[in-house]
């Protein structure tokens, strides 16, 4: 095999795996906003109802993502970053098809079979990142991500940076789409 073919195969496999995210992420933005003029930000945490550990995880990751985009923290910012979190109870119902002995009488005869149904209850979390123009006090960009396993501290530790990264990947918006 040629090196080009191997590299192409590896790149497509990586892209395929990257698109298999466990999160649902979307964003929206104001068409009139000039995202090139936003260079500084300030975090607002008054609406973030999380425990202190998760709050630090979320805010540190949001700051990290904004700084990788060339923005810096300021007391007189261009953008105010407001992060919100919520969760909902989810009931996952799964079932299996019948199995067992089908008996006699052809395809429409008599017989036995069993179906099984499992339910799992858990809490699923979501993060909302609002970017507000500090001068006009208007929302200019919003990113939403859901699918965090709220009930597992180990999962949250891994998933919070991942979901914030996926949410912030849509900022600044690509207007060519």
GULUMTOR-998077 format. One record per atom (N, C-alpha, C): residue in three letters; atom name; x, y, z. Coordinates in pm, whole numbers. Atoms other than C-alpha are relative to their C-alpha. Example, Ala and Ser with C-alpha at 12.3 -4.5 7.8 and 13.67 -1.06 7.14 Angstrom:
2
   voza   rolo       xx       yy       zz
    Ala      N       89     -119        0
    Ala     CA     1230     -450      780
    Ala      C       90      120        0
    Ser      N      -82     -119       -6
    Ser     CA     1367     -106      714
    Ser      C      -77      109       73
//
This chain:
177
   voza   rolo       xx       yy       zz
    Unk      N       84     -120        0
    Unk     CA        0        0        0
    Unk      C       87      125        0
    Unk      N      -77     -123        4
    Unk     CA      116      348      -72
    Unk      C      -25       80      128
    Unk      N       12      -83     -121
    Unk     CA      175      598      206
    Unk      C     -121       93       -9
    Unk      N      115      -89       16
    Unk     CA      -92      830       62
    Unk      C     -129      -73       35
    Unk      N      121       78      -28
    Unk     CA     -353      554       82
    Unk      C      -15      -24      150
    Unk      N        3       25     -144
    Unk     CA     -262      473      444
    Unk      C      -38      128       75
    Unk      N       33     -127      -66
    Unk     CA     -273      841      545
    Unk      C     -146       37      -23
    Unk      N      139      -29       30
    Unk     CA     -609      884      371
    Unk      C      -93      -88       84
    Unk      N       78       93      -81
    Unk     CA     -745      577      550
    Unk      C        0       41      147
    Unk      N       -8      -45     -139
    Unk     CA     -620      700      888
    Unk      C      -78      129       22
    Unk      N       72     -127      -14
    Unk     CA     -761     1049      831
    Unk      C     -151      -23       -2
    Unk      N      144       24        6
    Unk     CA    -1103      917      735
    Unk      C      -49      -76      122
    Unk      N       38       71     -122
    Unk     CA    -1109      679     1033
    Unk      C       -6       96      118
    Unk      N       -1      -99     -107
    Unk     CA    -1018      964     1268
    Unk      C     -122       91      -10
    Unk      N      117      -86       21
    Unk     CA    -1288     1186     1118
    Unk      C     -128      -74       35
    Unk      N      117       80      -31
    Unk     CA    -1541      905     1146
    Unk      C      -19      -18      149
    Unk      N        9       15     -145
    Unk     CA    -1460      849     1513
    Unk      C      -35      132       67
    Unk      N       28     -131      -60
    Unk     CA    -1471     1221     1587
    Unk      C     -146       38      -14
    Unk      N      140      -37       19
    Unk     CA    -1822     1247     1450
    Unk      C      -94      -86       82
    Unk      N       82       88      -83
    Unk     CA    -1947      978     1690
    Unk      C       -6       51      143
    Unk      N        4      -61     -132
    Unk     CA    -1985     1214     1982
    Unk      C     -126      -43       75
    Unk      N      119       34      -79
    Unk     CA    -2217     1117     2268
    Unk      C      -86      122       31
    Unk      N       69     -124      -34
    Unk     CA    -2328     1481     2293
    Unk      C      -83       51     -118
    Unk      N       77      -73      100
    Unk     CA    -2592     1681     2108
    Unk      C       37      147       20
    Unk      N      -50     -137       -9
    Unk     CA    -2445     2023     2035
    Unk      C      -58       83     -114
    Unk      N       48      -92      102
    Unk     CA    -2593     2320     1853
    Unk      C       32      143       42
    Unk      N      -27     -140      -32
    Unk     CA    -2538     2693     1831
    Unk      C      -82       90      -91
    Unk      N       72     -101       76
    Unk     CA    -2705     3008     1709
    Unk      C       71      133       23
    Unk      N      -68     -128      -15
    Unk     CA    -2583     3362     1654
    Unk      C      -80      110      -69
    Unk      N       63     -119       60
    Unk     CA    -2696     3713     1567
    Unk      C       70       30     -132
    Unk      N      -55      -26      134
    Unk     CA    -2648     3775     1196
    Unk      C       72      135       -7
    Unk      N      -56     -135        7
    Unk     CA    -2564     4141     1263
    Unk      C      127       18       82
    Unk      N     -117      -14      -88
    Unk     CA    -2285     4075     1514
    Unk      C      130       -8      -81
    Unk      N     -133        1       60
    Unk     CA    -1926     4150     1410
    Unk      C       93      -73       97
    Unk      N      -77       81      -93
    Unk     CA    -1737     3867     1580
    Unk      C      149       32       -3
    Unk      N     -141      -40        6
    Unk     CA    -1400     4009     1470
    Unk      C       33      108      102
    Unk      N      -28     -108      -95
    Unk     CA    -1438     4299     1713
    Unk      C        6      -48      146
    Unk      N       -3       52     -137
    Unk     CA    -1468     4076     2023
    Unk      C      136      -58       31
    Unk      N     -137       43      -35
    Unk     CA    -1124     4042     2178
    Unk      C       13      -34      149
    Unk      N      -10       23     -145
    Unk     CA    -1192     4037     2554
    Unk      C     -133      -52       53
    Unk      N      120       56      -60
    Unk     CA    -1438     3863     2783
    Unk      C        9        3      152
    Unk      N        9       13     -145
    Unk     CA    -1553     3838     3142
    Unk      C     -106     -107       29
    Unk      N       93      105      -38
    Unk     CA    -1719     3535     3299
    Unk      C     -101       51      101
    Unk      N      105      -32      -98
    Unk     CA    -2050     3584     3477
    Unk      C      -48     -135       54
    Unk      N       31      131      -58
    Unk     CA    -2127     3304     3721
    Unk      C     -124        0       87
    Unk      N      115       -7      -90
    Unk     CA    -2443     3417     3897
    Unk      C     -111      -98      -35
    Unk      N      105       94       40
    Unk     CA    -2668     3179     3698
    Unk      C       47     -145       -3
    Unk      N      -56      134       12
    Unk     CA    -2441     2874     3715
    Unk      C      -25      -79      128
    Unk      N       40       77     -119
    Unk     CA    -2609     2637     3960
    Unk      C       62     -140       -6
    Unk      N      -74      126       -5
    Unk     CA    -2345     2365     3990
    Unk      C       76       -5      132
    Unk      N      -88        6     -117
    Unk     CA    -2137     2234     4276
    Unk      C      132       66      -36
    Unk      N     -124      -76       23
    Unk     CA    -1804     2411     4317
    Unk      C       99      -73      -90
    Unk      N      -95       77       82
    Unk     CA    -1604     2129     4157
    Unk      C      -38       10     -148
    Unk      N       44       -7      140
    Unk     CA    -1813     2119     3839
    Unk      C        3      142      -53
    Unk      N       -4     -141       42
    Unk     CA    -1838     2499     3829
    Unk      C      142       36      -44
    Unk      N     -139      -27       37
    Unk     CA    -1457     2523     3827
    Unk      C       37      -69     -131
    Unk      N      -30       73      124
    Unk     CA    -1435     2256     3555
    Unk      C      -56       74     -121
    Unk      N       66      -65      113
    Unk     CA    -1683     2435     3331
    Unk      C       64      135      -31
    Unk      N      -54     -134       23
    Unk     CA    -1549     2788     3380
    Unk      C      144       -3      -48
    Unk      N     -138       12       46
    Unk     CA    -1185     2682     3340
    Unk      C        6      -43     -146
    Unk      N       -1       47      138
    Unk     CA    -1266     2500     3018
    Unk      C      -52      106      -96
    Unk      N       50     -108       85
    Unk     CA    -1471     2789     2875
    Unk      C      110      104      -20
    Unk      N     -110      -97       11
    Unk     CA    -1184     3029     2953
    Unk      C      111      -52      -90
    Unk      N     -107       61       82
    Unk     CA     -931     2790     2800
    Unk      C      -38        5     -148
    Unk      N       43        0      140
    Unk     CA    -1137     2761     2480
    Unk      C        1      141      -59
    Unk      N       -1     -138       50
    Unk     CA    -1182     3139     2448
    Unk      C      142       51      -19
    Unk      N     -138      -45       12
    Unk     CA     -812     3199     2508
    Unk      C       70      -64     -119
    Unk      N      -59       61      120
    Unk     CA     -718     2949     2236
    Unk      C      -50       68     -127
    Unk      N       53      -76      114
    Unk     CA     -931     3165     2005
    Unk      C       53      143       -2
    Unk      N      -64     -131        0
    Unk     CA     -716     3468     2090
    Unk      C      -65      104       90
    Unk      N       68      -96      -88
    Unk     CA     -941     3628     2351
    Unk      C       70        3      135
    Unk      N      -60      -12     -133
    Unk     CA     -830     3753     2692
    Unk      C     -103       53       99
    Unk      N       89      -44     -108
    Unk     CA     -997     3822     3026
    Unk      C       20      149       23
    Unk      N       -9     -144      -24
    Unk     CA    -1079     4186     3103
    Unk      C     -111       42       96
    Unk      N      103      -59      -86
    Unk     CA    -1265     4389     3363
    Unk      C      -92       92      -80
    Unk      N       81      -81       91
    Unk     CA    -1392     4605     3075
    Unk      C      -11      -78     -132
    Unk      N       -3       94      112
    Unk     CA    -1481     4325     2829
    Unk      C      -87       41     -119
    Unk      N       85      -12      119
    Unk     CA    -1624     4314     2479
    Unk      C     -120      -95       13
    Unk      N      104      101      -16
    Unk     CA    -1823     4002     2569
    Unk      C      -16      -39      146
    Unk      N       28       59     -130
    Unk     CA    -1989     3881     2885
    Unk      C      -40     -145      -27
    Unk      N       26      142       18
    Unk     CA    -1988     3503     2908
    Unk      C      -86      -48      116
    Unk      N       92       51     -102
    Unk     CA    -2285     3361     3094
    Unk      C      -21     -149      -28
    Unk      N       13      144       16
    Unk     CA    -2285     2985     3148
    Unk      C     -112      -48       91
    Unk      N      109       58      -77
    Unk     CA    -2593     2795     3261
    Unk      C        8     -152      -11
    Unk      N        4      146        2
    Unk     CA    -2645     2430     3347
    Unk      C     -136      -47       47
    Unk      N      122       63      -49
    Unk     CA    -2945     2208     3388
    Unk      C        9     -150      -21
    Unk      N        6      144       24
    Unk     CA    -3037     1843     3398
    Unk      C     -144      -46        1
    Unk      N      134       59        2
    Unk     CA    -3335     1624     3338
    Unk      C       11     -149       26
    Unk      N        6      143      -22
    Unk     CA    -3437     1276     3440
    Unk      C      -37      -67     -131
    Unk      N       22       73      124
    Unk     CA    -3424     1030     3152
    Unk      C      -31     -145       34
    Unk      N       29      142      -15
    Unk     CA    -3583      688     3133
    Unk      C       28      -65     -134
    Unk      N      -40       71      120
    Unk     CA    -3417      464     2878
    Unk      C      -66     -137        4
    Unk      N       71      128        7
    Unk     CA    -3635      169     2775
    Unk      C       56      -79     -117
    Unk      N      -53       87      104
    Unk     CA    -3480     -118     2582
    Unk      C      -71     -134        8
    Unk      N       66      130        2
    Unk     CA    -3635     -445     2475
    Unk      C       68      -94      -95
    Unk      N      -55      100       90
    Unk     CA    -3541     -766     2308
    Unk      C     -116      -68      -71
    Unk      N      102       71       76
    Unk     CA    -3732     -957     2045
    Unk      C      -23     -136       64
    Unk      N       38      130      -55
    Unk     CA    -3904    -1279     2132
    Unk      C       99     -109      -38
    Unk      N      -82      116       28
    Unk     CA    -3706    -1597     2156
    Unk      C      -63     -118       72
    Unk      N       53      120      -64
    Unk     CA    -3786    -1951     2252
    Unk      C      -43     -101     -104
    Unk      N       46      105       90
    Unk     CA    -3962    -2248     2097
    Unk      C     -124       50      -73
    Unk      N      112      -49       77
    Unk     CA    -4204    -2173     1818
    Unk      C     -109     -105      -22
    Unk      N      108       99       -1
    Unk     CA    -4399    -2498     1834
    Unk      C      -32      -58     -136
    Unk      N       48       75      114
    Unk     CA    -4604    -2657     1561
    Unk      C     -101       80      -81
    Unk      N      105      -62       80
    Unk     CA    -4837    -2562     1282
    Unk      C       50      100     -102
    Unk      N      -52      -92      102
    Unk     CA    -4606    -2371     1045
    Unk      C       19      140       58
    Unk      N      -29     -136      -48
    Unk     CA    -4547    -1996     1063
    Unk      C     -113       62       80
    Unk      N      112      -58      -73
    Unk     CA    -4893    -1928     1207
    Unk      C      -52      -95      107
    Unk      N       43      102      -97
    Unk     CA    -4906    -2217     1455
    Unk      C       13       48      143
    Unk      N       -8      -27     -142
    Unk     CA    -4879    -2234     1832
    Unk      C      144      -11       47
    Unk      N     -135       12      -54
    Unk     CA    -4567    -2190     2041
    Unk      C       21       93      116
    Unk      N      -39      -82     -114
    Unk     CA    -4383    -2012     2318
    Unk      C      107      100      -44
    Unk      N     -104      -99       25
    Unk     CA    -4171    -1700     2312
    Unk      C        6       97      116
    Unk      N      -16      -96     -111
    Unk     CA    -4038    -1437     2552
    Unk      C       58      131      -53
    Unk      N      -56     -133       24
    Unk     CA    -3979    -1067     2523
    Unk      C       54       51      133
    Unk      N      -55      -59     -123
    Unk     CA    -3763     -882     2773
    Unk      C       10      150      -19
    Unk      N       -9     -146        3
    Unk     CA    -3775     -513     2857
    Unk      C       81       46      121
    Unk      N      -82      -59     -107
    Unk     CA    -3518     -317     3061
    Unk      C      -24      148        2
    Unk      N        6     -145      -13
    Unk     CA    -3552       33     3193
    Unk      C      117       47       84
    Unk      N     -109      -61      -75
    Unk     CA    -3275      255     3318
    Unk      C      -34      147       19
    Unk      N       25     -140      -32
    Unk     CA    -3330      588     3493
    Unk      C      132       68       34
    Unk      N     -122      -75      -30
    Unk     CA    -3055      849     3500
    Unk      C      -24      148      -26
    Unk      N        6     -144       22
    Unk     CA    -2993     1222     3497
    Unk      C       95       37     -112
    Unk      N      -82      -46      111
    Unk     CA    -2864     1386     3179
    Unk      C       13      151       10
    Unk      N      -26     -142      -16
    Unk     CA    -2701     1728     3199
    Unk      C       22       72     -131
    Unk      N      -22      -86      116
    Unk     CA    -2676     2018     2959
    Unk      C       70      128       44
    Unk      N      -66     -129      -23
    Unk     CA    -2461     2331     2937
    Unk      C      -45       98     -108
    Unk      N       36     -107       93
    Unk     CA    -2561     2659     2777
    Unk      C      103      112       19
    Unk      N      -99     -108       -3
    Unk     CA    -2296     2918     2691
    Unk      C      -57      117      -80
    Unk      N       50     -122       64
    Unk     CA    -2430     3267     2618
    Unk      C      113      102       -8
    Unk      N      -96     -109       18
    Unk     CA    -2202     3536     2475
    Unk      C      -81      126      -27
    Unk      N       80     -122        2
    Unk     CA    -2347     3881     2534
    Unk      C       91      118      -30
    Unk      N      -76     -121       33
    Unk     CA    -2220     4201     2375
    Unk      C       -8       93      121
    Unk      N       -3      -81     -123
    Unk     CA    -2111     4406     2677
    Unk      C      -50      142      -24
    Unk      N       42     -137       30
    Unk     CA    -2184     4737     2505
    Unk      C     -152        9      -15
    Unk      N      143       -7       27
    Unk     CA    -2539     4659     2388
    Unk      C      -84      -85       95
    Unk      N       68       95      -90
    Unk     CA    -2625     4390     2647
    Unk      C      -93      -94      -76
    Unk      N       81       92       80
    Unk     CA    -2766     4174     2365
    Unk      C       77     -130      -23
    Unk      N      -57      131       28
    Unk     CA    -2707     3804     2314
    Unk      C       45       -3     -146
    Unk      N      -50        7      137
    Unk     CA    -2485     3756     2007
    Unk      C       33     -142      -43
    Unk      N      -31      139       32
    Unk     CA    -2401     3384     2028
    Unk      C      -45      -88      115
    Unk      N       38       96     -103
    Unk     CA    -2536     3083     2213
    Unk      C       36     -140      -48
    Unk      N      -31      139       26
    Unk     CA    -2403     2730     2227
    Unk      C      -64      -87      106
    Unk      N       68       91      -91
    Unk     CA    -2592     2441     2383
    Unk      C       52     -141      -26
    Unk      N      -43      139       10
    Unk     CA    -2466     2092     2456
    Unk      C      -68      -83      106
    Unk      N       63       88      -96
    Unk     CA    -2647     1804     2621
    Unk      C       53     -141      -16
    Unk      N      -45      140        3
    Unk     CA    -2569     1444     2707
    Unk      C      102      -34      106
    Unk      N      -97       26     -107
    Unk     CA    -2349     1471     3018
    Unk      C      -60      -98      100
    Unk      N       43       97     -101
    Unk     CA    -2375     1177     3260
    Unk      C       15       62      138
    Unk      N       -4      -75     -125
    Unk     CA    -2462     1377     3570
    Unk      C       22      -89      122
    Unk      N       -4       88     -116
    Unk     CA    -2484     1077     3805
    Unk      C      138      -59       28
    Unk      N     -132       60      -16
    Unk     CA    -2121      969     3758
    Unk      C      109      108        8
    Unk      N     -108     -100      -11
    Unk     CA    -1846     1197     3897
    Unk      C      116      -27      -95
    Unk      N     -111       33       89
    Unk     CA    -1583     1012     3693
    Unk      C      -34       38     -145
    Unk      N       42      -37      136
    Unk     CA    -1785     1062     3373
    Unk      C       -1      151      -17
    Unk      N        4     -147       10
    Unk     CA    -1842     1432     3446
    Unk      C      140       57      -14
    Unk      N     -138      -49        4
    Unk     CA    -1471     1482     3502
    Unk      C       55       -8     -142
    Unk      N      -47       19      138
    Unk     CA    -1404     1350     3151
    Unk      C      -87       77     -100
    Unk      N       92      -53       99
    Unk     CA    -1716     1481     2975
    Unk      C       -9      152       -3
    Unk      N       13     -146        0
    Unk     CA    -1722     1845     3085
    Unk      C       99       67      -96
    Unk      N      -90      -61      100
    Unk     CA    -1404     1940     2895
    Unk      C      -36      -35     -144
    Unk      N       36       41      136
    Unk     CA    -1522     1739     2594
    Unk      C     -119       78      -54
    Unk      N      120      -69       50
    Unk     CA    -1865     1900     2572
    Unk      C       25      150      -18
    Unk      N      -32     -142       16
    Unk     CA    -1732     2253     2628
    Unk      C       82       21     -128
    Unk      N      -80       -7      123
    Unk     CA    -1478     2190     2352
    Unk      C      -90       -9     -123
    Unk      N       91       14      114
    Unk     CA    -1755     2075     2116
    Unk      C      -91      122      -16
    Unk      N       85     -120        7
    Unk     CA    -1979     2370     2205
    Unk      C       80      117      -58
    Unk      N      -79     -116       41
    Unk     CA    -1701     2627     2160
    Unk      C       64      -18     -137
    Unk      N      -52       21      136
    Unk     CA    -1587     2468     1832
    Unk      C      -84       78     -102
    Unk      N       89      -76       88
    Unk     CA    -1883     2656     1679
    Unk      C       16      151       14
    Unk      N      -24     -143      -16
    Unk     CA    -1747     2994     1792
    Unk      C      139       34      -49
    Unk      N      102      -84       60
    Unk     CA    -1689     3220     1611
    Unk      C      -73      -77     -110
    Unk      N       78       76       98
    Unk     CA    -1962     3106     1374
    Unk      C       59        9     -140
    Unk      N      -42        4      139
    Unk     CA    -1876     3003     1023
    Unk      C     -120       43      -84
    Unk      N      115      -57       73
    Unk     CA    -2106     3223      817
    Unk      C      -16      -58     -140
    Unk      N        7       58      135
    Unk     CA    -2034     3024      499
    Unk      C      -89     -122       -5
    Unk      N       83      122        0
    Unk     CA    -2251     2730      609
    Unk      C     -142       30      -39
//
